[in-house]
Every structure is written in structure tokens, then in C-alpha cells.
Amino acid sequence: MDEEAASTAGRRSLDADLASDAAAKAKTPTANLHAVELHREAAAWWRRAGDARLVERHETWAKLHAQLAARLGDDEG
């Protein structure tokens, strides 16, 4: 495993998890789209670090937040 990439990935994972928490509280499309962006970034860093399990975890969370953002956007319209 690339230790430098893993270190950055760990920080990005924390940022993404915090964004997920914020999105759950805010319940807005914007907050969920921000979480999507951060989870995708974390997945990319874990891919560089060589941890497929964490890549899958963050990609799954990104998809879930994208779906929620779409549903919340429909509710606003």
C-alpha cells in the first residue's frame, strides 16, 4: 500500500464522513451533493493507495447521497 496516498485517503475519508453526517442533518440536495463529491474524492485516493474495500465503501456512499439529493430536489420542485 502506498503510505502517502493512504494518509491522504484517510483524511479525505474523514472529510467525506463528516459531510455525510452534515447531509443527514441538513436534508438538502446541496449538502448531499457535497457529500457525493467528497466520497468520490476519498474513493479516488483509496484507489491510489490500493484498498479496494474502501474504494467500494466510498463509491457506495456517493451513490446513496446522489440518490438522496435527487429525491430531495424532486420534493422541492
DOBA-69891 format. One record per residue (C-alpha): y negated, x, z negated. Coordinates in pm, 1 decimal. Example, Ala and Ser with C-alpha at 12.3 -4.5 7.8 and 13.67 -1.06 7.14 Angstrom:
<py=450.0 | px=1230.0 | pz=-780.0> .
<py=106.0 | px=1367.0 | pz=-714.0> .
END
This chain:
<py=0.0 | px=0.0 | pz=0.0> .
<py=-348.7 | px=120.0 | pz=85.4> .
<py=-502.9 | px=153.4 | pz=-262.8> .
<py=-864.4 | px=143.9 | pz=-145.4> .
<py=-803.0 | px=-172.7 | pz=57.2> .
<py=-611.2 | px=-323.1 | pz=-236.1> .
<py=-904.2 | px=-256.5 | pz=-468.8> .
<py=-1146.4 | px=-429.1 | pz=-231.9> .
<py=-895.9 | px=-709.2 | pz=-175.3> .
<py=-871.5 | px=-765.7 | pz=-548.6> .
<py=-1247.4 | px=-807.2 | pz=-575.4> .
<py=-1250.1 | px=-1042.0 | pz=-275.1> .
<py=-966.5 | px=-1242.7 | pz=-431.7> .
<py=-1169.9 | px=-1290.3 | pz=-747.2> .
<py=-1473.5 | px=-1398.2 | pz=-543.1> .
<py=-1257.7 | px=-1646.6 | pz=-349.7> .
<py=-1101.6 | px=-1787.3 | pz=-665.7> .
<py=-1444.5 | px=-1833.3 | pz=-822.9> .
<py=-1561.5 | px=-2011.0 | pz=-506.1> .
<py=-1257.3 | px=-2239.7 | pz=-528.6> .
<py=-1349.8 | px=-2329.5 | pz=-885.6> .
<py=-1710.1 | px=-2395.2 | pz=-784.2> .
<py=-1598.1 | px=-2610.1 | pz=-490.3> .
<py=-1375.0 | px=-2817.2 | pz=-716.3> .
<py=-1670.6 | px=-2888.1 | pz=-943.9> .
<py=-1930.5 | px=-2943.6 | pz=-672.3> .
<py=-1711.8 | px=-3159.4 | pz=-445.3> .
<py=-1930.9 | px=-3089.3 | pz=-142.0> .
<py=-1843.1 | px=-2980.7 | pz=211.9> .
<py=-2073.1 | px=-2677.8 | pz=182.1> .
<py=-1904.6 | px=-2546.7 | pz=-132.4> .
<py=-1562.7 | px=-2589.2 | pz=25.3> .
<py=-1668.4 | px=-2414.1 | pz=346.2> .
<py=-1795.4 | px=-2124.1 | pz=137.6> .
<py=-1453.8 | px=-2105.6 | pz=-30.4> .
<py=-1287.8 | px=-2108.4 | pz=314.5> .
<py=-1496.6 | px=-1809.4 | pz=419.4> .
<py=-1417.0 | px=-1610.8 | pz=105.4> .
<py=-1044.2 | px=-1688.8 | pz=114.1> .
<py=-1028.5 | px=-1578.4 | pz=478.2> .
<py=-1207.3 | px=-1256.6 | pz=388.4> .
<py=-966.7 | px=-1194.8 | pz=99.2> .
<py=-670.2 | px=-1258.8 | pz=331.3> .
<py=-804.3 | px=-1003.4 | pz=577.5> .
<py=-837.8 | px=-741.3 | pz=305.1> .
<py=-487.4 | px=-811.4 | pz=171.9> .
<py=-357.7 | px=-776.8 | pz=528.1> .
<py=-516.4 | px=-427.5 | pz=539.9> .
<py=-365.8 | px=-348.7 | pz=200.6> .
<py=-22.1 | px=-459.7 | pz=318.3> .
<py=51.8 | px=-752.6 | pz=83.4> .
<py=183.0 | px=-1041.8 | pz=294.0> .
<py=232.3 | px=-1266.0 | pz=-10.2> .
<py=-135.6 | px=-1256.9 | pz=-98.9> .
<py=-237.2 | px=-1294.7 | pz=266.1> .
<py=-37.1 | px=-1618.0 | pz=276.2> .
<py=-184.5 | px=-1737.7 | pz=-54.8> .
<py=-543.3 | px=-1695.8 | pz=60.8> .
<py=-476.4 | px=-1840.1 | pz=406.5> .
<py=-322.9 | px=-2147.0 | pz=241.9> .
<py=-623.9 | px=-2192.6 | pz=15.1> .
<py=-858.2 | px=-2151.5 | pz=313.1> .
<py=-675.0 | px=-2431.5 | pz=498.0> .
<py=-684.8 | px=-2659.8 | pz=194.9> .
<py=-1057.7 | px=-2607.5 | pz=144.4> .
<py=-1122.4 | px=-2665.9 | pz=515.9> .
<py=-934.7 | px=-2996.7 | pz=498.9> .
<py=-1124.0 | px=-3099.6 | pz=188.0> .
<py=-1458.5 | px=-3005.7 | pz=345.5> .
<py=-1373.7 | px=-3224.3 | pz=645.2> .
<py=-1278.4 | px=-3519.2 | pz=424.5> .
<py=-1589.6 | px=-3482.9 | pz=211.7> .
<py=-1801.2 | px=-3461.1 | pz=525.0> .
<py=-1648.3 | px=-3785.1 | pz=650.4> .
<py=-1730.0 | px=-3951.9 | pz=318.0> .
<py=-2096.3 | px=-3850.4 | pz=351.9> .
<py=-2130.3 | px=-3995.4 | pz=703.0> .
END
